[in-house]
């Protein structure tokens, strides 16, 4: 809503939430909620174009995602939003959770275009610690019951059978 963006036209001296804090929150919300395959369309919306004029770091981040430059995206994230968010009383406590959701969103993209991928490849390509990627992937596959299996360093596509799921449940109930 572009009326919300008019906060930058007010005198921020007495405001609890500064314009850059608000813009960071809007950016994070959009980054987390817009599917990667919808980013190009999202960036062309009239209110979003206005927002990008008011807060160019958001445009840079969205462009990096649109162009699948994920490593550069994470670098830019750390240099812009992360710095603002760390010091903010509302955003700071949730920063680790937000970063994790963004990482998982990008892992899901890689998994959607691959039938087999290495955790070490994701780690080096995205410049994220191996242990972090491994933990995120284990948690993702455990929660989602996805058609992927993690064996050592390899994530592989495996069509799940509903019968296997039932057999596993019956075994655990035994």
Secondary structure, DSSP 8 states (H G I E B T S, - for coil): -HHHHGGGGS-GGG-SS-HHHHHHHHHHHHHHHS-GGGHHHHHTSHHHHHHHHH-HHHHHHHHHHHTT-HHHHHHHHHHTHHHHHHH-TTTGGGHHHHHHHHHHHHHHHHHHT-SEEEHHHHHHHHT--HHHHHHHHHHHHHHH--SEEEETTEEEE----HHHHHHHHHHHH-
